[in-house]
Amino acid sequence: MAGLRLGPLLRYADGSSATVWVEASRPCAAEVRCADGSGGEARTFQVEGHHYALVPVTGLTPGTATAYEVFLDGTRVWPLPDSPFPPSLIRAPREDDTVRVAFGSCRWAAPPSDEKDPVGPDALDTLAARIAADPDGERPDVLLLLGDQVYADETSGATRRWLAARRDLSDPPGNEVADYEEYTHLYYESWLDPEVRWLLSTVPSCMIFDDHDVIDDWNTSAAWLADMRAVDWWQERLLSGLMSYWVHQHLGNLSPAELAADPLYAAVRETPDGTDLLRTFAAEADADPASVRWSYRRDFGRVRLLMVDTRAARVLDEKNRAMLHPGEERWLREQALDTPGSYDHLLIGTSLPWLLPHLVHDAEGWNAALCRGEKGARWARFGEDLRRRADLEHWAAFPASFDALAALIAEAGSGPHAPATVLVLSGDVHHAYVAEPVWPGGALSGAVSGAVSGSASGTVSGAVSGAASGSASGSAVPGPPAGPVSGVPDARVLQLTCSPVHNSIPLSIRLGFRFGWSAVARALGRRFAGHGGCPRPPVDWRRTGGPWFGNQLMTLTLRGRSARLRLDQAREVRGASPQLRTVVESELVP
């Protein structure tokens, strides 16, 4: 009899259809049956001895929520027997519904419940507990996971013990994962967490990889890539990483129409074993990044999400470095400008922040100039070593790409059909903040409309008070400008950065990013930029919220042309289970 090994994950959902992902223990027919009579069925496909299905669910009614069950070869396998959680639901939205978007990145799998958590409570676990406690209350309409869903290079103690029972850890890559089977263990460890498993079964999710899904600083430079390709274990690691990402994350990002038109998906489903097909695809993606697109678009009523691949789509040649290869950049532009006036909010999901503290931005631009050879070969060698040691590889490390994104945002956010907001959603940097850009001739204004609060209710008023611990300190987010300002797009543009969901926050990060936003750091950054001959960026910006440190999630509430932001942190509660506490809540656009 077929058993449910992993899942279900509710991935895509619109007003009439959805997709549900499962892994079974053997080949079988996977079926989703909804309480309202809708549903769907799919045969499993096989990769590396594992059996998966992405079940298309049709017949949903807009504006309704229906409980669902999962059957394998006619036997019910979900919900689990004696489950303490409410039924898993599929919510079919209306076009004009309010859209709630929760997002974050960097989730190290939580340890078993009977073990002490070394990095504190998990924001996804506490989100699941909040929803389960009030099933009819507010919940996200979609959860965006912006990278580092698994850590191939930083495994847990439990995973290391499992690896040691499988192979000799004195051989490379040691206690990191080596192949597809070991990647599947990472997904089991992360997604079999009971709270997370239920959460992902009832809240649709969109995902994109970042470096740790493969390896720290993945594709940081041409020299880095050449060094890694000379390592014996790298090819298997990379191919397994891309294959497992395609199976576990990428497929669910696609709509039913996109899946129906995907030739690789069709081929893998039609063959008894899709391993060789998928391995060939991954090898081609590595050899020619332009041959595959991991980026994708999702529309939620009048909210448009563009999730951008900022890892595999890079151009690494030092003289032509780009965050996105030409085809990817063209795709992003086409999607952002498609049918002006058709959306009220444009969300650009990029695992790496576009706007960073000025010191970090200028240091990355300076480093890029050194690595291009602007100061000679000795400085270039120093620059490459520094780039790897200090993770200098964000948008600012690709100056032409930074400028191009600024120009695209300005264009998409201007004119008579401009959206109310253009919001860049990011993670990676293990803290949260809000930054607002200003184009030449523009200025920021507006009264403070949010504040830090340690209360569960999240009441916000007055000014911000910084906590010595840094877990809930920083400035609040000012309201939108009072009126049109010359040089500023008509839309409100913000960089919203939120991480980690569940990971460590070293003291060096807390101190470094606090200093990085200071006036002294900004002056120091200009010295770096001057040494590298770096021109000033086309936009200026300032931090308008944060920095906040903790395991956390941001949530956007988008209603018509209004936008509201909330930051929640997972907190220990004496004598009770950890809870999500609202730290800041602010109206971005009334």
C-alpha positions as CSV (number, residue, x, y, z in Angstrom):
1,M,0.0,0.0,0.0
2,A,1.3,3.5,-0.9
3,G,2.1,5.8,2.0
4,L,2.5,9.5,2.2
5,R,6.3,10.3,2.7
6,L,6.1,14.1,2.4
7,G,3.4,16.7,1.9
8,P,0.8,17.6,1.0
9,L,1.9,21.1,0.0
10,L,-0.7,23.5,-1.3
11,R,1.3,25.4,-4.0
12,Y,-0.8,27.3,-6.5
13,A,-4.3,28.5,-5.9
14,D,-6.6,30.9,-7.9
15,G,-10.3,31.4,-8.1
16,S,-11.0,28.1,-9.8
17,S,-8.0,25.8,-9.6
18,A,-5.1,24.8,-7.4
19,T,-2.1,22.3,-7.3
20,V,-1.2,20.0,-4.4
21,W,2.3,18.4,-4.2
22,V,3.0,15.1,-2.6
23,E,5.7,12.4,-2.3
24,A,4.5,8.8,-2.0
25,S,6.3,5.7,-0.9
26,R,5.7,3.9,-4.2
27,P,4.1,4.5,-7.7
28,C,0.4,5.2,-7.3
29,A,-2.5,7.4,-8.2
30,A,-2.6,10.5,-6.0
31,E,-6.0,12.1,-5.6
32,V,-7.3,15.3,-3.9
33,R,-10.9,15.3,-2.8
34,C,-12.5,18.5,-1.6
35,A,-15.5,18.8,0.6
36,D,-17.4,20.9,-2.0
37,G,-17.0,18.1,-4.7
38,S,-14.0,19.6,-6.5
39,G,-10.8,17.7,-6.8
40,G,-8.2,16.2,-9.1
41,E,-6.0,13.2,-9.7
42,A,-2.4,12.5,-11.0
43,R,-0.1,9.6,-11.4
44,T,3.2,9.8,-9.6
45,F,6.4,10.3,-11.5
46,Q,9.8,8.9,-10.5
47,V,13.1,10.6,-9.9
48,E,16.1,8.8,-8.2
49,G,13.8,6.1,-6.8
50,H,11.4,8.6,-5.3
51,H,7.7,9.0,-6.3
52,Y,6.1,12.5,-6.6
53,A,2.8,13.9,-7.9
54,L,1.6,17.5,-8.4
55,V,-2.2,17.1,-8.4
56,P,-4.2,19.7,-10.3
57,V,-7.4,20.6,-8.5
58,T,-10.3,22.0,-10.6
59,G,-13.9,23.1,-10.0
60,L,-13.2,25.5,-7.2
61,T,-15.7,28.4,-6.6
62,P,-14.3,31.9,-6.2
63,G,-14.7,33.3,-2.7
64,T,-15.0,30.0,-1.0
65,A,-12.8,27.8,1.2
66,T,-13.1,24.0,1.1
67,A,-11.4,21.3,3.2
68,Y,-9.6,18.6,1.3
69,E,-8.2,15.1,1.8
70,V,-5.5,13.2,0.0
71,F,-5.8,9.7,-1.2
72,L,-3.2,7.3,-2.6
73,D,-4.6,4.5,-4.7
74,G,-7.9,5.1,-3.0
75,T,-6.7,5.0,0.6
76,R,-6.9,8.2,2.6
77,V,-3.5,9.4,3.8
78,W,-4.2,13.0,4.8
79,P,-5.2,14.4,7.2
80,L,-3.0,12.1,9.4
81,P,-4.8,10.0,12.0
82,D,-5.3,11.9,15.3
83,S,-4.1,15.1,13.8
84,P,-4.3,18.0,16.3
85,F,-4.6,20.5,13.5
86,P,-7.8,21.9,11.8
87,P,-8.6,20.5,8.3
88,S,-6.4,21.7,5.5
89,L,-8.2,24.2,3.3
90,I,-8.0,25.4,-0.2
91,R,-9.2,29.0,-0.4
92,A,-10.3,30.2,-3.9
93,P,-10.0,34.0,-4.0
94,R,-12.1,36.5,-5.8
95,E,-10.4,39.0,-8.2
96,D,-11.1,41.9,-5.9
97,D,-10.3,40.2,-2.6
98,T,-7.8,41.7,-0.1
99,V,-4.4,39.9,-0.6
100,R,-2.2,39.1,2.4
101,V,1.4,38.2,1.5
102,A,3.7,36.8,4.2
103,F,7.4,36.5,3.3
104,G,10.8,35.7,4.7
105,S,13.9,33.7,4.0
106,C,16.7,31.6,5.6
107,R,15.1,28.7,7.5
108,W,17.3,26.2,9.2
109,A,15.2,23.1,10.0
110,A,13.9,23.2,13.6
111,P,15.1,20.4,15.9
112,P,12.7,17.9,17.3
113,S,10.3,19.3,19.9
114,D,12.1,17.5,22.8
115,E,15.4,19.2,22.0
116,K,16.5,22.7,22.8
117,D,16.4,25.0,19.8
118,P,19.8,26.7,19.5
119,V,18.5,29.6,17.4
120,G,15.2,30.3,19.1
121,P,11.6,29.6,18.1
122,D,10.8,29.1,14.4
123,A,8.6,31.8,12.8
124,L,6.9,29.3,10.6
125,D,6.1,27.0,13.6
126,T,4.6,30.0,15.4
127,L,2.6,31.2,12.4
128,A,1.1,27.7,12.1
129,A,0.2,27.8,15.8
130,R,-1.5,31.2,15.4
131,I,-3.6,30.0,12.4
132,A,-4.5,26.7,14.0
133,A,-5.7,28.4,17.1
134,D,-8.1,30.6,15.1
135,P,-8.8,28.8,11.8
136,D,-11.4,31.4,10.8
137,G,-9.1,34.3,11.6
138,E,-6.6,36.2,9.5
139,R,-4.1,34.1,7.6
140,P,-1.8,34.8,4.6
141,D,-3.2,34.2,1.2
142,V,0.3,33.2,0.0
143,L,3.6,32.6,1.7
144,L,6.8,33.7,-0.1
145,L,9.9,31.8,0.8
146,L,12.7,33.9,-0.6
147,G,15.7,31.5,-0.5
148,D,17.7,29.1,1.7
149,Q,14.7,26.8,2.2
150,V,17.3,24.1,2.9
151,Y,21.0,24.3,3.8
152,A,23.1,21.9,1.8
153,D,26.3,23.3,3.3
154,E,25.2,23.8,7.0
155,T,23.6,20.6,8.2
156,S,22.1,19.9,11.6
157,G,23.5,17.4,14.1
158,A,20.8,15.0,13.3
159,T,21.5,15.1,9.6
160,R,25.3,14.7,10.2
161,R,24.6,11.5,12.2
162,W,22.4,10.3,9.3
163,L,25.1,11.2,6.8
164,A,27.8,9.4,8.9
165,A,25.7,6.2,8.9
166,R,25.6,6.5,5.1
167,R,29.2,7.3,4.1
168,D,32.6,8.3,5.5
169,L,32.5,12.0,6.5
170,S,36.2,12.3,6.2
171,D,35.8,12.2,2.5
172,P,34.6,15.5,0.7
173,P,32.1,17.1,1.0
174,G,32.2,15.9,4.6
175,N,29.1,16.8,6.6
176,E,27.5,18.7,3.7
177,V,25.1,16.9,1.3
178,A,26.6,15.2,-1.7
179,D,23.8,13.8,-3.9
180,Y,20.0,13.7,-4.6
181,E,19.2,11.2,-1.8
182,E,20.9,13.4,0.8
183,Y,19.0,16.5,-0.5
184,T,15.7,14.6,0.0
185,H,16.7,14.1,3.6
186,L,17.0,17.9,4.0
187,Y,13.5,18.3,2.7
188,Y,12.2,15.6,5.0
189,E,13.9,17.3,8.0
190,S,12.4,20.7,7.1
191,W,8.9,19.9,5.8
192,L,8.0,17.0,8.2
193,D,8.1,19.3,11.1
194,P,4.4,18.9,12.2
195,E,3.5,22.6,12.4
196,V,5.3,23.4,9.1
197,R,3.8,20.4,7.4
198,W,0.3,21.5,8.3
199,L,1.0,25.2,7.4
200,L,2.3,24.3,4.0
201,S,-0.8,22.1,3.4
202,T,-3.2,25.0,3.9
203,V,-1.4,28.2,2.8
204,P,-0.2,28.5,-0.8
205,S,3.5,29.0,-1.2
206,C,5.9,30.5,-3.8
207,M,9.6,29.7,-3.5
208,I,12.9,30.7,-5.1
209,F,16.4,29.4,-4.2
210,D,19.3,31.4,-2.8
211,D,22.9,30.2,-2.3
212,H,22.6,27.8,0.6
213,D,20.1,25.7,-1.3
214,V,23.2,24.7,-3.2
215,I,26.3,26.2,-1.4
216,D,27.3,29.4,0.3
217,D,28.1,32.2,-2.2
218,W,26.9,30.1,-5.2
219,N,28.0,31.8,-8.4
220,T,29.7,34.7,-6.7
221,S,32.2,35.1,-9.5
222,A,33.8,33.5,-12.6
223,A,36.9,32.6,-10.6
224,W,34.8,31.0,-7.8
225,L,32.9,28.9,-10.4
226,A,36.2,27.8,-12.0
227,D,37.6,26.8,-8.6
228,M,34.4,24.8,-7.8
229,R,34.3,23.0,-11.1
230,A,37.8,21.7,-10.4
231,V,36.5,20.0,-7.2
232,D,35.6,16.3,-7.7
233,W,32.3,16.4,-5.7
234,W,30.9,19.7,-7.1
235,Q,29.2,18.4,-10.3
236,E,27.1,15.9,-8.4
237,R,26.3,18.4,-5.7
238,L,25.1,21.0,-8.2
239,L,23.1,18.7,-10.4
240,S,21.4,17.1,-7.4
241,G,20.7,20.6,-6.0
242,L,19.0,21.7,-9.2
243,M,17.2,18.4,-9.7
244,S,15.8,18.4,-6.2
245,Y,14.9,22.1,-6.4
246,W,13.0,21.4,-9.7
247,V,11.0,18.6,-8.0
248,H,10.4,20.1,-4.5
249,Q,10.1,23.8,-5.2
250,H,10.1,24.9,-8.8
251,L,7.2,22.8,-10.2
252,G,4.8,24.1,-7.6
253,N,5.6,27.7,-8.5
254,L,4.0,27.2,-11.9
255,S,0.3,27.6,-12.8
256,P,-1.6,24.6,-14.2
257,A,-1.4,26.3,-17.7
258,E,2.3,26.6,-17.4
259,L,2.7,23.0,-16.3
260,A,0.6,21.8,-19.2
261,A,2.9,23.7,-21.6
262,D,6.2,22.5,-20.0
263,P,7.9,19.9,-22.2
264,L,10.2,18.7,-19.4
265,Y,7.4,18.1,-17.0
266,A,5.5,16.2,-19.7
267,A,8.5,14.1,-20.5
268,V,9.3,13.2,-16.9
269,R,5.7,12.2,-16.3
270,E,5.6,10.0,-19.4
271,T,8.7,8.0,-18.7
272,P,8.9,5.2,-16.1
273,D,12.0,6.9,-14.6
274,G,12.6,10.6,-15.2
275,T,16.1,10.7,-13.5
276,D,18.2,10.8,-16.7
277,L,15.9,13.4,-18.3
278,L,16.1,15.6,-15.2
279,R,19.9,15.1,-14.8
280,T,20.4,16.2,-18.5
281,F,18.3,19.2,-17.9
282,A,20.3,20.2,-14.8
283,A,23.6,19.8,-16.7
284,E,22.3,22.0,-19.5
285,A,21.1,24.6,-17.0
286,D,24.6,24.6,-15.5
287,A,26.4,24.9,-18.8
288,D,24.0,27.5,-20.3
289,P,22.0,29.5,-17.7
290,A,20.1,31.1,-20.5
291,S,18.6,27.7,-21.4
292,V,16.3,27.6,-18.4
293,R,14.1,30.1,-16.5
294,W,13.7,29.7,-12.8
295,S,12.0,33.1,-12.5
296,Y,8.2,33.3,-12.7
297,R,5.2,35.5,-12.4
298,R,2.1,35.1,-10.3
299,D,-1.0,37.4,-10.3
300,F,-3.2,37.6,-7.2
301,G,-6.1,39.7,-8.4
302,R,-4.6,43.1,-8.9
303,V,-1.3,42.2,-7.2
304,R,1.5,41.1,-9.5
305,L,4.4,39.1,-8.2
306,L,7.6,38.7,-10.2
307,M,9.9,36.2,-8.5
308,V,13.4,36.7,-9.8
309,D,16.3,34.2,-10.0
310,T,19.4,36.1,-8.8
311,R,21.7,33.1,-8.5
312,A,21.6,30.8,-11.6
313,A,20.9,33.6,-14.1
314,R,24.1,35.6,-13.5
315,V,26.7,36.7,-16.1
316,L,30.0,36.2,-14.3
317,D,32.5,37.6,-16.9
318,E,34.3,40.4,-15.0
319,K,34.0,42.8,-17.8
320,N,30.3,42.2,-18.3
321,R,29.0,41.1,-14.9
322,A,25.2,41.1,-14.6
323,M,22.8,39.9,-12.0
324,L,20.6,38.7,-14.8
325,H,21.6,37.5,-18.2
326,P,20.0,39.5,-21.1
327,G,17.1,37.1,-21.7
328,E,16.3,37.2,-18.0
329,E,16.5,40.9,-17.8
330,R,14.3,41.2,-20.9
331,W,11.7,38.8,-19.3
332,L,11.7,40.9,-16.1
333,R,11.1,44.1,-18.0
334,E,8.3,42.6,-20.1
335,Q,6.5,41.2,-17.1
336,A,6.8,44.5,-15.1
337,L,5.5,46.6,-18.0
338,D,2.9,44.1,-19.3
339,T,-0.6,45.8,-19.6
340,P,-0.2,49.0,-17.7
341,G,-3.0,49.7,-15.3
342,S,-3.7,46.0,-14.8
343,Y,-2.3,45.8,-11.3
344,D,-2.3,48.0,-8.2
345,H,0.8,46.6,-6.6
346,L,4.0,45.3,-8.1
347,L,6.0,42.9,-5.9
348,I,9.5,42.0,-7.1
349,G,10.8,39.0,-5.1
350,T,14.6,38.8,-5.1
351,S,16.4,36.8,-2.5
352,L,19.2,39.4,-2.4
353,P,18.2,43.0,-1.3
354,W,18.4,45.7,-3.9
355,L,19.0,48.5,-1.4
356,L,21.6,47.8,1.4
357,P,23.2,50.0,4.0
358,H,25.2,52.6,2.2
359,L,28.6,51.3,3.5
360,V,27.8,47.8,2.2
361,H,26.6,49.2,-1.2
362,D,29.7,51.3,-1.7
363,A,32.0,48.5,-0.6
364,E,30.4,46.1,-3.1
365,G,30.7,48.6,-5.9
366,W,34.4,49.3,-4.9
367,N,35.1,45.6,-4.8
368,A,33.5,45.1,-8.2
369,A,35.8,47.8,-9.6
370,L,38.9,46.1,-8.1
371,C,37.9,42.7,-9.5
372,R,37.4,44.3,-13.0
373,G,41.1,45.3,-12.8
374,E,40.5,49.0,-12.4
375,K,43.4,49.2,-10.0
376,G,45.7,46.5,-11.5
377,A,46.2,42.8,-11.1
378,R,47.3,42.9,-7.4
379,W,44.2,44.8,-6.4
380,A,42.1,42.4,-8.5
381,R,43.5,39.4,-6.6
382,F,42.8,41.2,-3.3
383,G,39.3,42.0,-4.5
384,E,38.4,38.5,-5.4
385,D,39.6,37.2,-2.0
386,L,37.7,39.9,-0.2
387,R,34.5,39.2,-2.3
388,R,34.4,35.6,-1.2
389,R,35.3,36.3,2.5
390,A,32.8,39.1,2.9
391,D,29.9,37.9,0.7
392,L,30.1,41.0,-1.5
393,E,27.7,39.7,-4.1
394,H,24.4,41.6,-3.9
395,W,22.8,43.9,-6.5
396,A,25.4,46.5,-5.6
397,A,28.2,44.1,-6.7
398,F,26.6,44.2,-10.2
399,P,26.5,48.0,-10.7
400,A,24.9,47.9,-14.2
401,S,22.2,45.6,-13.0
402,F,21.5,47.8,-9.9
403,D,21.1,50.8,-12.2
404,A,18.9,48.8,-14.6
405,L,16.6,47.7,-11.8
406,A,16.3,51.2,-10.6
407,A,15.3,52.4,-14.1
408,L,12.8,49.6,-14.5
409,I,11.2,50.4,-11.1
410,A,10.9,54.1,-12.0
411,E,9.4,53.3,-15.4
412,A,6.9,50.7,-14.0
413,G,6.0,53.1,-11.1
414,S,5.4,56.2,-13.2
415,G,2.6,57.5,-15.5
416,P,-1.2,57.6,-15.5
417,H,-1.5,53.9,-15.0
418,A,1.2,53.6,-12.3
419,P,0.5,51.1,-9.5
420,A,0.1,52.4,-5.9
421,T,3.3,50.6,-4.8
422,V,6.4,48.9,-6.2
423,L,7.8,46.8,-3.4
424,V,11.1,44.9,-3.6
425,L,10.9,41.9,-1.2
426,S,14.2,40.3,-0.1
427,G,15.9,38.2,2.6
428,D,19.4,36.8,2.9
429,V,21.0,39.3,5.4
430,H,19.6,37.9,8.7
431,H,17.8,41.0,9.8
432,A,14.8,43.1,8.7
433,Y,14.5,46.7,7.6
434,V,12.7,49.0,5.3
435,A,14.5,51.4,2.9
436,E,13.0,54.0,0.6
437,P,14.7,55.3,-2.5
438,V,14.7,58.9,-3.8
439,W,15.3,59.7,-7.4
440,P,17.2,62.9,-8.3
441,G,15.1,65.9,-7.4
442,G,12.9,64.0,-5.0
443,A,12.5,64.0,-1.2
444,L,10.8,62.0,1.5
445,S,8.2,63.3,3.7
446,G,5.3,62.1,5.9
447,A,4.5,61.4,9.5
448,V,5.5,58.3,11.4
449,S,2.6,55.8,11.2
450,G,4.1,52.8,12.9
451,A,6.1,52.0,16.0
452,V,7.7,49.1,17.7
453,S,5.5,47.2,20.1
454,G,6.1,44.2,22.2
455,S,2.4,43.5,22.8
456,A,0.7,40.5,21.2
457,S,-2.0,42.8,19.8
458,G,0.6,44.8,17.8
459,T,-0.9,48.2,18.7
460,V,1.3,50.9,17.2
461,S,1.5,54.5,18.2
462,G,4.1,57.1,19.0
463,A,7.8,57.0,18.4
464,V,10.2,54.0,18.4
465,S,12.1,52.9,21.4
466,G,15.1,50.8,20.9
467,A,15.7,47.7,23.0
468,A,19.2,47.0,24.2
469,S,18.9,43.4,22.9
470,G,18.2,44.6,19.4
471,S,15.4,42.2,19.0
472,A,12.8,44.9,18.4
473,S,14.7,48.1,17.9
474,G,15.0,50.6,15.1
475,S,12.9,53.3,13.5
476,A,9.3,53.0,12.4
477,V,8.2,53.3,8.8
478,P,7.1,56.8,7.8
479,G,3.9,57.3,5.8
480,P,3.9,58.0,2.1
481,P,4.8,61.4,0.8
482,A,2.0,63.9,1.2
483,G,1.8,64.6,-2.6
484,P,3.7,64.3,-5.9
485,V,7.4,65.1,-5.6
486,S,9.5,66.0,-8.7
487,G,11.8,63.1,-9.7
488,V,9.9,60.4,-7.7
489,P,7.8,57.7,-9.4
490,D,4.1,58.1,-8.8
491,A,4.1,54.7,-7.0
492,R,5.5,54.4,-3.5
493,V,8.7,52.4,-3.8
494,L,10.2,50.4,-0.9
495,Q,12.8,47.8,-0.2
496,L,11.3,45.4,2.3
497,T,13.9,42.9,3.7
498,C,13.0,40.1,6.2
499,S,15.2,37.3,7.4
500,P,15.7,34.9,9.0
501,V,12.7,32.7,9.4
502,H,14.7,30.4,11.7
503,N,18.5,30.8,11.9
504,S,21.3,32.3,14.0
505,I,22.0,36.0,14.1
506,P,25.6,36.5,15.2
507,L,26.7,39.5,17.2
508,S,28.8,40.6,14.2
509,I,25.7,40.9,12.0
510,R,23.8,42.9,14.7
511,L,26.7,45.3,15.2
512,G,27.8,45.4,11.6
513,F,24.4,46.3,10.1
514,R,23.6,48.9,12.9
515,F,26.9,50.6,12.0
516,G,26.4,50.1,8.3
517,W,23.3,52.4,8.4
518,S,25.1,55.2,10.3
519,A,26.3,58.5,9.0
520,V,29.9,57.6,9.8
521,A,29.6,54.4,7.8
522,R,28.1,56.3,4.9
523,A,31.0,58.7,4.8
524,L,33.4,55.7,5.0
525,G,31.6,54.0,2.1
526,R,32.0,57.1,-0.1
527,R,35.8,56.8,0.5
528,F,35.7,53.2,-0.8
529,A,33.7,54.3,-3.8
530,G,36.1,57.2,-4.5
531,H,39.0,54.8,-4.5
532,G,37.3,52.6,-7.0
533,G,36.2,55.4,-9.2
534,C,32.6,54.3,-8.7
535,P,29.9,56.8,-9.9
536,R,27.1,57.7,-7.6
537,P,24.1,55.4,-8.0
538,P,21.1,56.8,-9.9
539,V,19.0,56.8,-6.7
540,D,19.6,57.7,-3.1
541,W,17.8,56.0,-0.2
542,R,17.5,56.0,3.5
543,R,16.5,53.4,6.1
544,T,12.9,54.2,7.2
545,G,12.4,51.1,9.4
546,G,14.6,48.8,11.5
547,P,17.0,47.2,11.8
548,W,15.1,44.4,13.5
549,F,16.7,41.2,14.6
550,G,15.0,37.9,15.3
551,N,13.3,34.9,13.7
552,Q,10.6,36.8,11.8
553,L,8.1,37.3,9.0
554,M,6.8,40.3,7.3
555,T,3.2,40.5,6.1
556,L,1.7,42.8,3.5
557,T,-2.0,43.5,3.5
558,L,-3.0,44.8,0.0
559,R,-6.6,46.1,-0.3
560,G,-7.4,48.0,-3.5
561,R,-4.7,50.6,-3.8
562,S,-3.9,50.6,0.0
563,A,-1.0,48.8,1.5
564,R,-0.1,47.9,5.1
565,L,3.0,46.3,6.5
566,R,3.4,44.2,9.7
567,L,6.5,42.6,11.1
568,D,6.0,39.6,13.5
569,Q,8.8,37.9,15.5
570,A,8.7,34.5,17.1
571,R,9.2,34.9,20.9
572,E,9.6,32.6,23.8
573,V,6.7,32.8,26.3
574,R,7.3,31.7,29.9
575,G,5.1,28.7,30.7
576,A,3.6,28.5,27.2
577,S,4.5,27.7,23.6
578,P,6.4,30.3,21.6
579,Q,4.2,32.9,19.9
580,L,4.4,35.4,17.1
581,R,4.5,38.9,18.5
582,T,3.8,42.0,16.3
583,V,6.9,44.3,16.5
584,V,5.8,47.0,14.0
585,E,2.7,47.7,11.9
586,S,2.6,50.6,9.5
587,E,0.3,52.0,6.8
588,L,2.4,52.3,3.6
589,V,-0.4,53.7,1.4
590,P,-3.8,54.7,2.9
